Each structure stands twice: as structure tokens, then as C-alpha cells.
Amino acid sequence: LLDYEIPTETDGPPGALAIARAALFIGKEVHLLTDECNEEVLLAAVLHSDLQSYQSDSLLFIHSFPPADRFDSKDLERLNE
């Protein structure tokens, strides 16, 4: 990870998935937000967890956003949905 210019997540996804699992267990729809450079990490974490079926059932959603210098009004609109 230290060889990358863009910092990548290492400890956030497991915690986010633990909270997502709890919310899904009580019947809530879950939206996980991340930045673009960590989207693959979060997707891989979901893929290798027991949460993948919730994504197929349209109960778990992952939304990624660009860095601040590329964040525009469309991203703001998606964020506020």
C-alpha cells in the first residue's frame, strides 16, 4: 500500500461491513459511500463476505465519489439523493 500515491483503505471496509450487516439484519436498506480510489477495495470486501446476496437483492448499494478537484454538481446531486 505504501507504493501508491493515492491512499487506500485498509481498516474502514471491515467496520463498514459490520455495521451494514447489522442494519441489513434488521431489514434496513444500506448505502455505503466511498471515494473512487477505494471503491475496488470495498467491492472486494463485499464480494468476499456474506453480504453479496443483499447487493443482488437491491438492499445493499455502493456509491463512489471522485476527489474534491473533480467533484461536481452531479456528484452533489447523487450525494443528496
Residue pairs with C-beta under 8 A, 6 or more apart in sequence:
1 7
1 8
1 10
6 37
7 37
8 37
8 38
8 41
9 34
9 38
9 41
9 42
12 38
13 38
13 41
13 42
13 45
14 45
16 32
16 42
17 45
17 46
17 49
17 51
20 30
20 32
20 51
20 60
21 49
21 50
21 51
23 30
24 30
24 51
24 54
24 59
24 60
29 59
29 60
29 61
30 54
30 59
30 60
30 61
31 61
31 62
31 63
32 42
32 60
32 61
32 62
32 63
33 63
33 64
33 65
33 79
34 41
34 42
34 62
34 63
34 64
34 65
35 64
35 65
35 66
35 67
36 64
36 65
36 66
36 67
37 67
38 64
39 62
39 64
42 62
42 64
43 62
46 52
46 55
46 60
46 62
51 60
54 60
55 61
55 62
63 78
63 79
65 71
65 75
65 78
65 79
66 75
